[in-house]
């Protein structure tokens, strides 16, 4: 059995991974990406809640009957749809970023125990992760700006209608 393990390089791998100091170093290296992963998760929670709120609002407007001011409710749909698109993109980009940071953590562990140089792959994956995170945060920014702009428009419309009375 030992001959089979020696032939596959498994004994070599076991010897490289038996060092608790090496494992400790890898864990320390992976802490920053792990904290980033936790931060992405927290931001995604906010993004998802906004996406759910917008989707529910659109659904309520579309299911509303003739009661109430349908014209005013329908006027909200374009802005809500734009917000839904931005929020959905933000969640998708952030999810992809979280996946990429998970790959970075995995590669950091692999790089400590295999002889292949994975530093370039780790760096490229990190850059991809940051790009996806920037895209997600940018989409979230656009969603919040769309919401704020629509609120300002609504306030202007109310002031104009109040002045006409």
Secondary structure, 3 states (H helix, E strand, C coil): CHHHHHHHCHHHHHHHHCCHHHHHHHHHHHHHHHHHHHHHHHHHHHHHHHHHHHHHHHHHHHHCCCCCCHHHHHHCHHHHHHHHHHHHHHHHHHHHHHHHHHHHHHHHHHHHHCCCCCHHHHHHHHHHHHHHHHHHHHHHHHHHHHHHHHHHHHHHHHHHHHHHC
